[in-house]
């Protein structure tokens, strides 16, 4: 989905709702100038980025030396 800057200025909420929850490319002279991202889509994107960062931490820690322990020894 794409919209011109003029369309966005005229009725921003109409442009946002036309994307049905997905990001919309806002064009300036037929070139993408920026993306208009609804709040729910932005939050989902940020959550995925945070999850990826946490996964990298977990993988790094798995590679560290671990100590094997038996439950009976605890």
mmCIF file of the C-alpha atoms, coordinates in Angstrom:
data_MODEL
# 
_entry.id   MODEL 
# 
loop_
_atom_site.group_PDB 
_atom_site.id 
_atom_site.type_symbol 
_atom_site.label_atom_id 
_atom_site.label_alt_id 
_atom_site.label_comp_id 
_atom_site.label_asym_id 
_atom_site.label_entity_id 
_atom_site.label_seq_id 
_atom_site.pdbx_PDB_ins_code 
_atom_site.Cartn_x 
_atom_site.Cartn_y 
_atom_site.Cartn_z 
_atom_site.occupancy 
_atom_site.B_iso_or_equiv 
_atom_site.pdbx_formal_charge 
_atom_site.auth_seq_id 
_atom_site.auth_comp_id 
_atom_site.auth_asym_id 
_atom_site.auth_atom_id 
_atom_site.pdbx_PDB_model_num 
ATOM 1  C CA . UNK A 1 1  ? 0.000  0.000   0.000  1.00 0.00 ? 1  UNK A CA 1 
ATOM 2  C CA . UNK A 1 2  ? 1.221  3.487   -0.828 1.00 0.00 ? 2  UNK A CA 1 
ATOM 3  C CA . UNK A 1 3  ? -0.040 7.037   -0.494 1.00 0.00 ? 3  UNK A CA 1 
ATOM 4  C CA . UNK A 1 4  ? 1.272  10.437  -1.486 1.00 0.00 ? 4  UNK A CA 1 
ATOM 5  C CA . UNK A 1 5  ? 2.310  13.067  1.017  1.00 0.00 ? 5  UNK A CA 1 
ATOM 6  C CA . UNK A 1 6  ? -0.629 15.160  -0.229 1.00 0.00 ? 6  UNK A CA 1 
ATOM 7  C CA . UNK A 1 7  ? -3.058 12.338  0.615  1.00 0.00 ? 7  UNK A CA 1 
ATOM 8  C CA . UNK A 1 8  ? -1.482 11.974  4.041  1.00 0.00 ? 8  UNK A CA 1 
ATOM 9  C CA . UNK A 1 9  ? -1.773 15.715  4.724  1.00 0.00 ? 9  UNK A CA 1 
ATOM 10 C CA . UNK A 1 10 ? -5.388 15.817  3.568  1.00 0.00 ? 10 UNK A CA 1 
ATOM 11 C CA . UNK A 1 11 ? -6.624 12.929  5.708  1.00 0.00 ? 11 UNK A CA 1 
ATOM 12 C CA . UNK A 1 12 ? -3.990 11.078  7.769  1.00 0.00 ? 12 UNK A CA 1 
ATOM 13 C CA . UNK A 1 13 ? -6.396 8.677   9.485  1.00 0.00 ? 13 UNK A CA 1 
ATOM 14 C CA . UNK A 1 14 ? -7.935 7.652   6.158  1.00 0.00 ? 14 UNK A CA 1 
ATOM 15 C CA . UNK A 1 15 ? -4.466 6.806   4.838  1.00 0.00 ? 15 UNK A CA 1 
ATOM 16 C CA . UNK A 1 16 ? -3.620 4.801   7.966  1.00 0.00 ? 16 UNK A CA 1 
ATOM 17 C CA . UNK A 1 17 ? -6.907 2.881   7.887  1.00 0.00 ? 17 UNK A CA 1 
ATOM 18 C CA . UNK A 1 18 ? -6.514 2.126   4.178  1.00 0.00 ? 18 UNK A CA 1 
ATOM 19 C CA . UNK A 1 19 ? -3.498 -0.022  5.032  1.00 0.00 ? 19 UNK A CA 1 
ATOM 20 C CA . UNK A 1 20 ? -5.694 -2.334  7.147  1.00 0.00 ? 20 UNK A CA 1 
ATOM 21 C CA . UNK A 1 21 ? -3.069 -2.552  9.891  1.00 0.00 ? 21 UNK A CA 1 
ATOM 22 C CA . UNK A 1 22 ? -0.064 -2.843  7.618  1.00 0.00 ? 22 UNK A CA 1 
ATOM 23 C CA . UNK A 1 23 ? 2.636  -0.220  6.974  1.00 0.00 ? 23 UNK A CA 1 
ATOM 24 C CA . UNK A 1 24 ? 2.014  2.295   4.197  1.00 0.00 ? 24 UNK A CA 1 
ATOM 25 C CA . UNK A 1 25 ? 4.764  3.764   2.032  1.00 0.00 ? 25 UNK A CA 1 
ATOM 26 C CA . UNK A 1 26 ? 4.383  7.532   1.826  1.00 0.00 ? 26 UNK A CA 1 
ATOM 27 C CA . UNK A 1 27 ? 5.656  8.716   -1.525 1.00 0.00 ? 27 UNK A CA 1 
ATOM 28 C CA . UNK A 1 28 ? 7.288  11.976  -2.502 1.00 0.00 ? 28 UNK A CA 1 
ATOM 29 C CA . UNK A 1 29 ? 7.508  12.340  -6.293 1.00 0.00 ? 29 UNK A CA 1 
ATOM 30 C CA . UNK A 1 30 ? 6.798  8.608   -6.646 1.00 0.00 ? 30 UNK A CA 1 
ATOM 31 C CA . UNK A 1 31 ? 9.709  7.638   -4.384 1.00 0.00 ? 31 UNK A CA 1 
ATOM 32 C CA . UNK A 1 32 ? 9.228  6.261   -0.848 1.00 0.00 ? 32 UNK A CA 1 
ATOM 33 C CA . UNK A 1 33 ? 9.955  9.068   1.624  1.00 0.00 ? 33 UNK A CA 1 
ATOM 34 C CA . UNK A 1 34 ? 8.980  7.156   4.776  1.00 0.00 ? 34 UNK A CA 1 
ATOM 35 C CA . UNK A 1 35 ? 6.633  4.492   6.088  1.00 0.00 ? 35 UNK A CA 1 
ATOM 36 C CA . UNK A 1 36 ? 3.546  5.115   8.163  1.00 0.00 ? 36 UNK A CA 1 
ATOM 37 C CA . UNK A 1 37 ? 3.263  2.220   10.593 1.00 0.00 ? 37 UNK A CA 1 
ATOM 38 C CA . UNK A 1 38 ? 0.164  1.685   12.765 1.00 0.00 ? 38 UNK A CA 1 
ATOM 39 C CA . UNK A 1 39 ? 0.833  1.340   16.504 1.00 0.00 ? 39 UNK A CA 1 
ATOM 40 C CA . UNK A 1 40 ? -0.014 -2.388  16.665 1.00 0.00 ? 40 UNK A CA 1 
ATOM 41 C CA . UNK A 1 41 ? 2.301  -3.204  13.752 1.00 0.00 ? 41 UNK A CA 1 
ATOM 42 C CA . UNK A 1 42 ? 5.078  -1.102  15.311 1.00 0.00 ? 42 UNK A CA 1 
ATOM 43 C CA . UNK A 1 43 ? 4.682  -2.835  18.687 1.00 0.00 ? 43 UNK A CA 1 
ATOM 44 C CA . UNK A 1 44 ? 4.785  -6.254  17.013 1.00 0.00 ? 44 UNK A CA 1 
ATOM 45 C CA . UNK A 1 45 ? 7.937  -5.259  15.117 1.00 0.00 ? 45 UNK A CA 1 
ATOM 46 C CA . UNK A 1 46 ? 9.643  -4.018  18.298 1.00 0.00 ? 46 UNK A CA 1 
ATOM 47 C CA . UNK A 1 47 ? 8.691  -7.235  20.130 1.00 0.00 ? 47 UNK A CA 1 
ATOM 48 C CA . UNK A 1 48 ? 10.257 -9.322  17.356 1.00 0.00 ? 48 UNK A CA 1 
ATOM 49 C CA . UNK A 1 49 ? 13.457 -7.269  17.510 1.00 0.00 ? 49 UNK A CA 1 
ATOM 50 C CA . UNK A 1 50 ? 13.636 -7.658  21.296 1.00 0.00 ? 50 UNK A CA 1 
ATOM 51 C CA . UNK A 1 51 ? 13.013 -11.408 20.984 1.00 0.00 ? 51 UNK A CA 1 
ATOM 52 C CA . UNK A 1 52 ? 15.848 -11.689 18.459 1.00 0.00 ? 52 UNK A CA 1 
ATOM 53 C CA . UNK A 1 53 ? 18.209 -9.814  20.781 1.00 0.00 ? 53 UNK A CA 1 
ATOM 54 C CA . UNK A 1 54 ? 17.267 -12.116 23.677 1.00 0.00 ? 54 UNK A CA 1 
ATOM 55 C CA . UNK A 1 55 ? 17.784 -15.177 21.472 1.00 0.00 ? 55 UNK A CA 1 
ATOM 56 C CA . UNK A 1 56 ? 21.304 -13.979 20.632 1.00 0.00 ? 56 UNK A CA 1 
ATOM 57 C CA . UNK A 1 57 ? 22.058 -13.649 24.364 1.00 0.00 ? 57 UNK A CA 1 
ATOM 58 C CA . UNK A 1 58 ? 20.747 -17.173 25.001 1.00 0.00 ? 58 UNK A CA 1 
ATOM 59 C CA . UNK A 1 59 ? 22.817 -18.619 22.161 1.00 0.00 ? 59 UNK A CA 1 
ATOM 60 C CA . UNK A 1 60 ? 25.956 -16.869 23.434 1.00 0.00 ? 60 UNK A CA 1 
ATOM 61 C CA . UNK A 1 61 ? 25.386 -18.256 26.918 1.00 0.00 ? 61 UNK A CA 1 
ATOM 62 C CA . UNK A 1 62 ? 24.775 -21.767 25.626 1.00 0.00 ? 62 UNK A CA 1 
ATOM 63 C CA . UNK A 1 63 ? 28.206 -21.676 24.024 1.00 0.00 ? 63 UNK A CA 1 
ATOM 64 C CA . UNK A 1 64 ? 29.826 -20.827 27.361 1.00 0.00 ? 64 UNK A CA 1 
ATOM 65 C CA . UNK A 1 65 ? 31.175 -23.652 29.466 1.00 0.00 ? 65 UNK A CA 1 
ATOM 66 C CA . UNK A 1 66 ? 28.405 -25.331 31.403 1.00 0.00 ? 66 UNK A CA 1 
ATOM 67 C CA . UNK A 1 67 ? 28.554 -27.408 34.556 1.00 0.00 ? 67 UNK A CA 1 
ATOM 68 C CA . UNK A 1 68 ? 26.706 -30.708 34.623 1.00 0.00 ? 68 UNK A CA 1 
ATOM 69 C CA . UNK A 1 69 ? 24.813 -31.415 37.809 1.00 0.00 ? 69 UNK A CA 1 
ATOM 70 C CA . UNK A 1 70 ? 22.707 -34.349 38.917 1.00 0.00 ? 70 UNK A CA 1 
ATOM 71 C CA . UNK A 1 71 ? 19.474 -33.601 40.741 1.00 0.00 ? 71 UNK A CA 1 
ATOM 72 C CA . UNK A 1 72 ? 20.443 -36.097 43.447 1.00 0.00 ? 72 UNK A CA 1 
ATOM 73 C CA . UNK A 1 73 ? 23.584 -34.052 44.174 1.00 0.00 ? 73 UNK A CA 1 
ATOM 74 C CA . UNK A 1 74 ? 21.539 -30.957 44.897 1.00 0.00 ? 74 UNK A CA 1 
# 
